[in-house]
Amino acid sequence: MTETIADILAAHRAGTSTPAQTIARCYQRIRAHADPALFITLRDEADAVAEAVALAAKDPSLPLYGVPVAVKDNIDVAGLPTTAACPAFAYQPAQDSTAVAKLRAAGAIVIGKTNLDQFATGLVGVRSPYGIPRNAMRADLVPGGSSSGSAVAVGAGLVPLSLGTDTAGSGRVPAMLNNIVGLKPSLGLISTTGLVPACRTLDCISVFALNVDDAMMALRVMGAPDAADPYSRDRPVAAMTAMPDKPRLGVPRPDQLQFFGDRHAEQAYADALRRWTKLGAELIEIDIAPLYETARLLYDGPWVAERYLAIRELIDATPDAVHPVTRQITLGGKAISAADTFAALYRLQALRKLAGPTFAAIDALVLPTAPTAYTVEQVLADPITLNSRLGTYTNFVNLLDLCGLAIPASIRADGIPFGVTLLAPGGRDADLASLGRVFHAHTALPMGATGTKQPPLAALDAPAQADAIHIAVVGAHLSGMALNGELTALDGRLVRAVATAPDYKLYALKGTVPPKPGMLRVAAGAGAAIALEIWSLSPAAFGRFVAAIPQPLSIGTIALADGAQVKGFLAEPAALDGARDITHFGGWRAYMAELAKAG
């Protein structure tokens, strides 16, 4: 049975399953799937289960509590080698990438590193010395690349969440070919610290999931500025909202659509547009010629030089260590001049000016994720041309600073999955998700290749009042705790259960009635993720609430695991004299439960 992130969290929090049991089932599925080319490095099962057992002692309100995740093997995971699918390049990272660290702080458990087109160069998934992962939907098809293993791991139902990367479409094309959701975030939203670069100015870490809500949950955990990443940007992730009654969706002029003779794909796209109109969308034809011209810049222009720069020492010293197709493409960047680079930058800026008004007039652009699909045999016979075709509708996206969401649309009569991608200017990730989740649910497609039905769409959080103030509570004001009534009496509304960044310690204060904790901020990474709740209050209620807070507690700014910041309870350092350090419990609720057991 396929499990979404929501399914896993509900089971863990209800006590019907434990994180250790979930991880054990994950490994059972991997063994049953029996694809030696899917993972480059699979973590030792006993090690992963031990981490899950330790996690069970913490508060289950962590946003990804016990969720197994697979990571593309060009993203660092401490304790596992990073190969980028090139044995001669492999190294042992000293620490997690920022994205993985955030997932782990949120309770996720990494189970392995997945295969990819070497150095993330390709959209096909066949350019790896570690083999070709088996497409989850049809074994003869390419799995899609470069994030091949990550997409297959989700599509086959082995894990509910995986990380890929996306420079030219690597987080979208494999999503379509495995009938799953691929979220390509806005540039700079997820830190690329700890990512082996392909094109540093365009790279982003992407998310694969079984549905849009799961993908957005992961994005909220990882999406935050990172001082260690010079390309990081402060782009807060908004909340998803109800789909507009009549969204304005851009579509290409009919004469600009390209399917390379694939009538099934052409029909599937037409069917997808009809579905959008049934959902109330207004379709607006636009000229996508500037997008096509932008796409050509990616591989015909100077950005290939970035790929060469990323592996220059290796490819110059030992060219035979690089896959022949990857080597051919990458060495093309060696001869690009500075003058060529500036000429391309000038043209790109002009194309951005042309594209801007188009996106200002629509809520999103709806394109085929890929114009067709190819078999492994076809791609091996013509590796560059067919790969290039798969990027027809993807290569321009990062050059234009767009965000994208690839969603399944249908299963064609020949058994090949087809999908569409929503595109919008950077920063509008939640807007795309608000549209995409409704469309995906309307298709009633099974999730991935498992045959399992999509769950009903979850209700969205009620929109907060425009002037509402959020406050984080960590102890006696939590739901069901002794002082929660002080919030409800002020018409406080529970927004969500979350956890802090791993920068805090929690103490049981001495002599307080009722018992209260004190949370103290420490150096970044020197503490733990502490479970808490976010409540919403009107400005007047917030003022009354804060005015009643006694010493030694105070209100400060708290950093959350998902990168957000919120006002919340902190303790004065002087209050910790004689206090018990309970940080290892991960939250006040877990500590109080342990006290109750002790009698």
KAJOSUL-V125666 format. One record per pair of residues at least 4 apart in sequence whose ideal C-beta (glycine too) atoms are under 6 Angstrom apart, sorted by the first residue. I is the first residue (numbers start at 1). J is the second residue. Records with the same first field share a line. If there is no record, write none. Layout:
I=J / J
This chain:
2=157 / 447 / 450 / 452
3=7 / 8 / 160
4=160 / 210 / 214
5=67 / 160 / 214 / 217
8=22 / 67
11=16 / 17
12=60 / 65 / 66
13=60
17=21 / 22
18=56
19=52 / 55 / 56 / 66
20=49 / 52 / 53
22=66
23=48 / 49 / 52 / 68 / 109
26=68 / 111
27=45
29=158
30=158
33=156 / 158
35=134
37=115 / 130 / 131 / 132 / 133
38=133 / 149 / 152
39=112 / 114
40=73 / 83 / 113 / 115 / 130
41=80 / 112 / 113
42=112
43=47 / 48 / 111 / 112
48=109 / 111
51=109
52=66 / 109
55=66
58=586
59=531 / 586 / 587 / 589 / 590
60=65
61=497 / 531
62=106 / 107 / 499
63=106 / 221 / 498
64=106 / 107 / 108
65=107
67=108
68=109 / 111 / 159
69=103 / 108 / 110 / 161
70=112 / 114 / 150 / 153 / 159 / 162
71=75 / 77 / 110 / 113 / 163
72=114 / 116 / 147 / 150 / 163 / 164 / 165
73=83 / 113 / 114 / 116
74=84 / 120 / 196
75=97 / 163 / 195
76=82 / 93 / 97 / 194
77=96 / 100 / 110
78=95 / 96
80=113
81=90 / 92
82=91 / 93
83=90
84=89 / 119 / 196
85=116 / 118 / 128
86=118
88=321
89=314
96=100 / 101
97=194
98=191 / 193 / 194 / 226
99=190 / 205 / 222
102=221 / 222
103=108
104=108
105=502 / 529 / 561
106=221 / 561
114=149 / 150 / 153
115=128 / 130 / 133 / 148 / 149
116=146 / 148
117=121 / 122 / 125 / 127 / 145 / 146
118=127 / 128 / 323 / 326
119=311 / 326
120=146 / 165 / 198
121=326 / 329
122=127 / 145 / 146 / 387
123=145 / 169 / 173 / 387 / 390 / 391
124=142 / 145 / 379 / 387
125=142 / 143 / 144 / 145 / 148
126=132 / 142 / 376 / 379
127=323 / 325 / 326
133=143 / 148 / 149 / 152
134=139
135=141 / 143
136=152 / 155 / 156 / 178 / 448 / 449
137=179 / 417 / 449
138=415
140=375
141=373 / 375
142=374 / 376 / 379
143=148 / 152
144=151 / 173 / 174 / 177
146=170
147=151 / 164 / 170 / 171 / 174
148=174
150=162 / 164 / 208
151=155 / 174 / 175 / 178 / 208
152=156 / 178
153=158 / 159 / 162
154=162 / 180 / 208
155=178 / 179 / 180 / 448 / 449
156=449
157=448 / 450
160=210
161=209 / 218
162=208
163=205
164=171 / 206 / 208
165=170 / 205 / 206
166=170 / 171 / 184 / 204 / 206
167=198 / 199 / 202 / 203
168=298 / 391 / 395
169=173 / 391 / 394
171=182 / 184 / 206
172=182 / 184 / 369 / 394 / 406 / 421
173=370 / 390
175=180 / 182 / 406
176=369 / 370 / 406 / 419
179=408 / 417 / 448
180=208 / 448
181=209 / 212 / 215 / 407
182=208 / 406
183=207 / 215 / 405
184=206 / 404
185=189 / 190 / 204 / 219 / 403 / 429
186=235 / 403 / 426 / 427 / 429
187=204 / 401 / 426
188=231 / 232 / 233
189=223 / 235
190=205 / 222 / 223
191=226 / 229 / 232
192=203 / 229
193=226 / 228 / 229
197=203 / 310
198=203 / 307
199=203 / 303 / 306
202=398
207=215 / 218 / 219
209=214 / 215
210=214 / 447
212=433 / 436 / 437 / 440
213=458
216=433
219=223 / 237
220=237 / 562
221=562
223=237 / 563
224=563
225=232 / 234
226=232
235=427
238=430
240=430 / 433 / 434 / 460
241=434
243=434 / 435 / 438
245=280
246=280 / 282
247=281 / 363
248=282 / 284 / 362 / 363
249=276 / 281 / 283 / 364 / 366
250=284 / 286 / 362 / 365
251=283 / 285 / 366
252=256 / 257 / 288
253=285
256=288
258=371 / 392
259=265 / 266 / 371 / 372
260=371 / 372 / 389
262=372
264=412 / 414
265=372
268=410 / 412 / 418
269=368
272=409 / 420
276=281
277=281
284=362
286=358
290=351 / 354 / 355
291=396
294=351 / 396 / 399 / 400
295=395 / 396
296=300
297=301 / 344
298=303 / 395
301=344
302=336 / 340 / 341 / 344
304=332 / 333
305=333 / 336
307=330 / 333
308=312 / 330 / 333 / 334
311=315
312=316
315=319 / 322
319=327
322=326 / 327
325=383
326=330
336=340
352=400
355=400
359=425
364=422 / 424 / 432 / 435
365=423
366=420
367=393 / 421
368=393
369=406 / 419 / 421
370=390
371=392
373=416
374=378 / 379 / 386
379=383 / 386
382=386
391=395
396=400
397=402 / 404
401=426
402=423
403=424 / 426 / 429
404=421 / 423
405=422 / 432 / 436
406=419 / 421
407=419 / 436 / 440
408=419 / 445
409=418 / 419 / 420
410=418
411=417
412=416 / 418
422=432 / 435 / 436
424=428 / 432
432=436
433=437
436=440
441=457
446=451 / 452
447=452 / 454
464=468 / 536
467=539
468=536
469=537 / 539 / 542
470=534 / 536 / 566
471=535 / 567 / 568
472=532 / 534 / 558 / 566 / 568
473=477 / 478 / 533
474=519 / 532 / 569 / 588
475=516 / 517 / 588
476=481 / 482 / 483 / 514 / 516
477=483 / 484 / 487
478=533
479=484
482=514
485=489
487=492 / 535
488=492
490=537 / 541 / 545
492=535 / 537
493=536
494=535
495=534 / 536
496=534
497=533
498=560
499=529 / 531 / 561
500=504 / 529 / 530 / 558 / 560
501=559 / 561
502=525 / 527 / 528 / 529
503=521 / 524 / 527
504=519 / 521 / 527 / 530
505=520 / 522 / 527 / 583
506=517 / 519 / 530 / 582 / 583
507=518 / 576 / 579 / 581
508=517 / 580 / 582
509=516 / 518 / 579
510=578 / 579
512=516
517=588
518=571 / 575
519=570
520=571
522=526 / 527
528=583
529=561
530=587
531=586 / 587
537=541 / 542
546=555
549=553
552=571 / 572 / 575
553=569 / 571
554=570
555=567
556=570
557=565
558=566 / 568
559=565
560=564
571=575
582=591
585=590 / 591
586=590
